Amino acid sequence: MSRVCKCVVAIALSLAMALPGAAGAEGGMAYGDRGESVRAMQNRLTELGFFAGDVDGIYGDETQTAVKNFQTANGLANTGTADEITIARMRSEEAVAKDAYLEALVAQARQKESQMVAQPGDEGEAVLQVQNRLVELGYASGEASGRFGNATAESVSAFQAANGLPVTGAVNVATYDALFAESAIAYRAASTAASADTSLYLAKGDEGHNVEILQGYLREYGYYALEEDGVFDDGVEAAVLQFQRQNALEETGRVDATMRDMLSSGDVAYESAYAAQLSTVPVRFGDSGAAVRLLQTRLKALGYLSGSVDGEFGTNTQTAVSLFQKAHGLEVTGAADAYTRACMNAEDAIPYLQARSAGDLVAPIQYGDSGEEIAQLQRVLAELGYYADAIDGIFGANMLAAVKAFQLCNGLDMTGTVDEATRAQILSSDAVSREAYLAGRDDADEAAALLGALSSREACVEFVCRMALEKLGTPYAPSSSGPDSFDSSGFLYYVYGLVGFALPRSTQGQGYMTSSRVAREALSRGDFVCFDTEEDDDLSDHVGIYLGSGQFIHASDAAGEVVISSMEEGYYSEVFSWGIRPLQ
């Protein structure tokens, strides 16, 4: 694909296209809809490059994501709903295709050298394109997610180091051009060359994400005892020297490509005092830190982990470990003992998709699916008090709400998807009923309100806003996420977390959830609003929750507490950047 876009590329309409027009659309199409109109839209989205799934006439997750990406590329409100405006644009000859959008994005970035094509926290087609290229060149493995997390940053950094670029972990124009150049050095070639010349990777005085990764590895292997801060100081240098001494490397105190590859392979000599501990103490639920982060990184690369690499061993990580153990014929404990981790780091570790296609794992059940197994789950969920609709074997909106409520009451991540952990718990004799859950809580009224909030988007929005308003006057405190004090992003992280919506913890991470971005005029209650208070034109550095009528609630550093402010006039009107719709 040419990466220089001089104009928007027009795509000819298919003669067979039959999307509904304004007169018969009745507001368009939305998640959960089925039929020929949906099928026609999927065909059109396929032509434009936004949809790569089965054209089945079901408006599910893949279709919703494709609609969102189409809307972003065409300057429309990013709702994921095919309203009349979206459909009209899709039908027109001026509809912007995915390739044209990416070309324009890169061309725009090239106009400003410092602007990023893709960076940590981003989501969307540009990230997908970068991830697929990294996989092609051997710097990443697994399936592209479209989300720029720690694993992608590490892969980008490795590419940059191998290709003589500044190691930042983010994709600026120079990195993008090098990535897609015919002369791009693939991972295997870079590794071979590095083994010959031991070129410098990291050294004392360096700072940033890659130093943090290095510190995590050194902690995991027993050479470094402090928290990761991303600073290559005397302590890190001493740890590097000790690692090199124990692993028969040249003792330089610097990290070259040979040491880098040894660290990431796991084929290293552990510090003796730590090695004995490692053999007997597994990494398990409730643990945190570098060991968990490394475990998550490997599970994500293999495709078993769908959540974020955050260094916290929660239910997502436990499920991923259990799936890996099942796929490899190991005892399924959900805890990563030394043998489980050794199997994970082995070259012949089986990726998730391969294990699933071989029938070793059961695919998760999700919104839009149908069948007898779903009917069985509906019957059990009805007996447990979570489901009150027809036993029809269709995974619709009420089934989705029931699954989320069950997951909440049974200590599982509220994904709304019936993965193996959720399926096993639903069918187990230990499943907690709705009644038992509420009976065991001192705050039964609040718990019941939360369960009710899961039944629909509108109920969820009202619950979020009510919980936010209850925190009015709560003190502002840097790096705090509640419940007794908050900073700007911590306030949103806490309130949306109450309904199982996992936001990034940082303000910039929240502000760059581009797949859910909406314009000022399209804001609705429950959205959160982003502001560029430092006036640097490309960052979101303050956030709040939109209440409607131009009002928003936020944790204000200036006010020293959670307050309600207006964005219709004055300061916040001038620094408003965009809105985000997390509750679709």
SVG drawing of the C-alpha trace seen along z (x, -y; Angstrom):
<svg xmlns="http://www.w3.org/2000/svg" viewBox="-40 -32 74 66">
<polyline fill="none" stroke="black" stroke-width="0.4" points="0.0,0.0 1.3,-3.5 1.8,-5.5 1.6,-8.9 -1.9,-10.1 -2.5,-13.1 -6.3,-12.8 -9.1,-10.6 -9.6,-7.5 -13.2,-7.0 -14.5,-3.5 -17.1,-2.5 -20.4,-1.2 -21.2,2.5 -24.2,2.8 -25.6,5.5 -25.4,3.2 -28.8,3.0 -28.3,1.0 -31.5,-0.5 -32.1,-4.1 -33.3,-6.8 -37.0,-6.1 -37.0,-2.5 -34.1,-2.4 -36.2,-3.5 -33.0,-4.8 -30.7,-2.4 -29.2,0.8 -27.6,1.6 -25.8,4.3 -27.9,7.5 -29.9,6.9 -30.1,9.6 -31.2,9.9 -30.5,9.1 -29.9,5.4 -27.1,6.4 -25.7,8.8 -25.7,6.1 -23.9,3.7 -21.3,6.4 -20.7,6.9 -20.2,3.1 -17.8,2.9 -15.9,5.8 -15.5,3.9 -14.2,0.9 -11.7,3.0 -13.2,2.6 -14.8,6.0 -13.0,9.4 -15.4,11.7 -18.2,14.0 -21.0,12.3 -23.7,13.9 -26.3,11.1 -25.7,10.9 -24.7,7.5 -22.2,8.8 -18.9,7.6 -16.9,7.8 -19.6,5.9 -19.8,3.2 -16.1,2.8 -16.1,2.4 -18.8,-0.2 -16.9,-2.1 -13.7,-2.1 -15.7,-3.2 -17.2,-6.1 -13.8,-7.2 -12.3,-7.1 -15.2,-9.1 -15.4,-11.8 -18.6,-10.5 -19.6,-10.1 -17.9,-6.9 -21.0,-5.1 -20.8,-1.6 -24.5,-2.0 -25.3,-2.3 -27.6,-5.3 -29.1,-6.9 -26.1,-9.3 -23.6,-6.3 -25.6,-4.3 -25.9,-7.2 -22.2,-7.7 -21.5,-4.0 -23.7,-4.0 -22.1,-7.1 -19.2,-7.2 -17.3,-9.5 -17.1,-6.7 -13.5,-6.6 -12.0,-3.1 -9.6,-1.7 -6.5,-1.9 -7.3,-5.5 -7.8,-6.4 -4.5,-4.9 -2.7,-6.7 -4.2,-10.0 -3.3,-9.3 0.3,-8.7 0.4,-11.7 -1.0,-13.9 1.5,-12.5 4.4,-13.2 3.4,-16.9 4.5,-17.1 7.6,-15.2 6.8,-14.7 3.3,-13.4 2.8,-9.7 1.2,-7.3 0.5,-4.9 1.6,-4.9 0.7,-3.1 -3.0,-3.5 -4.1,-3.8 -6.6,-1.5 -7.8,-1.0 -6.7,-0.3 -3.3,-2.0 -2.4,0.2 -3.6,3.3 -1.5,2.5 1.6,2.0 1.0,5.2 0.5,7.3 3.8,5.9 5.6,6.7 4.3,10.3 5.4,10.5 8.9,9.4 9.1,11.7 9.1,9.1 5.7,10.2 3.6,13.3 0.0,14.2 -3.1,12.4 -3.2,8.6 -5.6,7.0 -5.7,3.4 -4.8,2.3 -1.4,0.8 -0.3,2.2 3.0,3.1 3.7,6.1 3.3,4.0 5.6,1.3 8.2,4.0 8.0,5.3 8.3,1.8 11.3,1.1 13.0,4.3 12.4,3.3 13.8,-0.2 16.9,1.2 17.6,3.6 17.0,1.0 19.2,-1.8 16.3,-4.0 15.8,-5.8 14.3,-3.2 11.0,-4.8 8.4,-2.0 6.1,-4.3 5.6,-4.5 6.5,-7.9 6.8,-8.7 10.4,-7.6 9.6,-4.2 6.6,-3.7 8.5,-4.3 11.3,-1.9 8.8,0.7 7.2,0.9 10.4,0.4 11.6,3.3 15.0,2.9 13.4,3.5 15.6,5.9 13.6,8.9 14.0,10.2 16.0,13.3 18.4,11.3 18.7,8.7 19.4,11.4 22.1,13.0 23.8,9.7 23.6,8.7 25.2,12.0 28.2,11.1 28.8,7.5 27.1,7.2 25.7,3.8 24.5,1.6 20.8,1.9 20.7,0.2 23.2,-1.5 23.5,-3.5 21.7,-6.9 19.0,-5.6 15.4,-6.0 12.0,-4.8 9.7,-1.9 12.5,0.5 14.5,-0.1 11.3,0.7 11.1,4.0 14.8,4.7 14.2,4.1 11.2,6.5 13.3,9.3 16.1,8.8 13.6,8.9 12.0,12.1 15.4,13.8 16.5,12.6 19.1,10.0 17.1,6.8 15.0,6.2 13.6,2.6 10.4,1.5 10.6,0.7 11.0,-3.0 12.4,-3.1 15.8,-4.6 19.0,-2.8 21.0,-3.9 23.8,-2.4 21.5,0.3 20.5,1.5 24.1,1.4 25.1,3.6 22.2,6.0 23.3,6.2 26.9,6.9 25.8,9.7 23.5,11.2 26.4,11.1 28.7,12.8 26.3,15.6 25.4,16.2 29.0,16.2 28.6,13.0 31.1,10.2 30.9,8.1 30.3,4.6 27.3,3.4 25.6,2.6 22.8,4.6 23.6,5.6 21.4,7.6 22.8,10.9 21.8,10.2 18.5,8.8 17.6,12.0 18.8,14.2 16.6,12.2 13.5,12.6 14.1,16.3 14.0,17.3 17.0,19.6 19.1,18.0 20.8,18.8 18.7,17.6 20.4,15.9 21.1,18.8 19.1,17.6 16.1,16.9 16.3,20.1 15.5,22.3 12.5,20.1 11.3,20.2 11.1,24.0 8.6,24.2 6.6,20.9 4.2,20.5 3.0,17.2 -0.7,17.3 -4.0,15.4 -3.5,12.2 0.3,11.8 1.6,8.6 4.8,7.3 7.4,8.1 7.0,11.9 3.3,11.5 3.9,9.0 6.4,11.3 3.9,14.2 1.1,12.1 3.4,10.9 4.1,14.5 0.4,15.6 -0.7,12.6 1.9,13.5 0.6,17.0 -3.0,15.8 -4.3,17.1 -4.6,13.7 -7.3,11.3 -6.8,8.7 -4.1,6.1 -0.5,6.7 -0.8,4.9 1.3,7.0 -1.8,8.0 -2.7,11.7 -6.5,11.5 -9.2,13.8 -8.2,13.0 -4.7,14.2 -5.9,17.2 -8.2,18.2 -5.3,17.8 -3.0,20.0 -5.7,22.6 -6.3,22.6 -2.6,23.0 -2.3,25.8 -5.3,27.6 -4.0,27.2 -0.6,28.7 -2.0,31.6 -0.8,30.1 -2.7,30.2 -5.2,27.3 -4.5,25.3 -4.6,21.7 -1.3,21.1 1.9,20.8 4.5,23.0 8.0,23.4 7.2,26.2 4.2,24.4 6.3,21.3 9.1,23.5 6.5,24.9 5.3,21.4 8.8,20.3 9.6,23.4 9.8,23.0 7.1,25.6 4.5,23.9 1.1,24.3 -0.6,21.0 -4.2,20.6 -5.7,20.6 -3.9,23.8 -5.1,25.5 -8.7,24.4 -8.7,25.5 -7.4,28.9 -10.3,29.3 -8.2,29.1 -10.1,26.0 -13.7,25.0 -14.4,21.6 -16.1,19.0 -19.8,18.3 -20.8,14.7 -23.5,12.2 -25.1,13.3 -24.4,17.0 -27.2,19.6 -27.6,23.3 -28.6,26.0 -25.7,25.3 -26.9,21.7 -30.4,23.0 -28.8,25.2 -27.0,22.2 -30.2,20.2 -32.0,22.8 -29.3,22.9 -29.0,19.1 -32.8,18.9 -32.6,21.3 -29.9,19.2 -32.0,16.0 -30.0,14.2 -32.1,14.9 -35.9,14.3 -36.4,14.4 -37.4,17.2 -35.3,20.4 -34.7,20.0 -31.0,20.8 -30.3,17.3 -27.5,15.2 -29.3,11.8 -29.3,8.7 -31.0,10.3 -28.6,13.3 -25.7,10.9 -27.0,9.0 -27.5,12.4 -23.9,13.5 -22.5,10.2 -24.5,10.3 -23.4,14.0 -19.8,13.1 -20.0,10.2 -21.6,12.3 -19.1,15.2 -15.9,13.2 -15.2,13.4 -14.3,10.6 -17.5,9.0 -16.8,9.7 -20.3,10.8 -18.7,13.7 -19.0,17.3 -15.4,18.5 -14.3,21.8 -14.0,20.4 -17.5,18.9 -19.0,22.0 -17.5,24.2 -18.7,22.0 -22.3,21.8 -22.5,25.6 -20.7,26.2 -22.4,27.0 -20.5,24.0 -22.3,21.4 -23.5,18.4 -27.1,17.5 -28.3,14.0 -30.3,14.4 -27.3,15.8 -25.0,13.1 -27.3,10.3 -28.0,12.1 -24.3,12.2 -23.7,8.5 -24.0,5.7 -24.7,3.3 -27.5,5.4 -29.4,2.4 -26.3,1.0 -25.4,4.5 -28.9,4.9 -28.7,1.5 -25.4,2.6 -27.0,5.9 -29.9,3.9 -27.4,1.5 -26.1,4.4 -29.5,5.0 -29.2,2.2 -27.0,-0.6 -29.4,-3.2 -29.5,-1.6 -25.7,-1.3 -25.3,-5.0 -27.6,-6.1 -25.8,-3.9 -22.4,-5.4 -23.7,-8.9 -25.3,-8.3 -22.1,-6.8 -20.1,-9.7 -22.5,-12.2 -22.2,-10.5 -18.5,-11.3 -19.0,-15.1 -16.7,-16.9 -14.3,-13.9 -10.7,-15.2 -8.4,-15.4 -5.1,-13.5 -2.4,-12.7 -2.1,-9.0 -5.3,-8.1 -8.2,-6.0 -10.5,-6.0 -12.7,-5.4 -11.7,-8.2 -9.7,-10.4 -9.1,-10.7 -7.0,-12.2 -8.6,-13.0 -8.2,-9.6 -8.5,-7.7 -12.0,-9.1 -13.1,-7.6 -11.2,-4.4 -13.0,-3.9 -16.6,-4.8 -16.6,-2.9 -14.9,0.0 -18.0,0.4 -19.8,1.7 -17.0,3.9 -15.6,1.5 -11.8,1.6 -10.4,-1.7 -6.7,-2.5 -5.4,-4.0 -3.7,-7.1 -5.4,-10.2 -3.7,-9.9 -4.6,-6.2 -8.3,-7.1 -8.1,-10.0 -6.8,-7.9 -9.5,-5.3 -10.1,-6.4 -12.5,-3.6 -15.1,-5.2 -14.5,-8.8 -17.4,-11.2 -17.7,-14.9 -18.9,-17.7 -22.3,-17.9 -22.8,-14.1 -22.1,-13.8 -24.6,-12.0 -25.0,-11.3 -22.4,-8.8 -19.7,-9.7 -16.5,-11.0 -15.0,-14.3 -11.3,-15.0 -9.5,-18.3 -6.1,-19.6 -5.4,-21.8 -1.7,-22.2 -2.5,-23.4 -0.1,-21.1 -2.7,-20.2 -2.3,-16.5 -2.8,-15.3 -5.7,-14.6 -4.5,-15.5 -7.8,-16.0 -11.0,-13.9 -14.5,-14.0 -17.9,-12.3 -20.6,-14.1 -23.9,-14.5 -25.8,-16.3 -26.8,-19.9 -23.2,-20.9 -22.3,-19.8 -19.6,-17.3 -18.3,-15.9 -14.5,-15.5 -11.8,-15.4 -10.3,-18.9 -6.7,-19.7 -7.5,-23.4 -10.6,-22.9 -9.0,-20.2 -12.0,-17.9 -14.6,-16.3 -16.8,-19.1 -19.4,-19.8 -18.3,-22.2 -19.7,-23.6 -18.1,-23.1 -20.5,-25.4 -18.5,-28.5 -15.3,-29.7 -12.1,-27.7 -13.3,-24.2 -15.1,-25.2 -11.8,-26.5 -9.7,-23.4 -12.2,-20.7 -10.7,-18.0 -13.2,-15.2 -15.6,-12.8 -15.4,-9.1 -18.4,-6.7 -17.3,-3.7 -20.7,-2.3 -22.0,-1.1"/>
</svg>
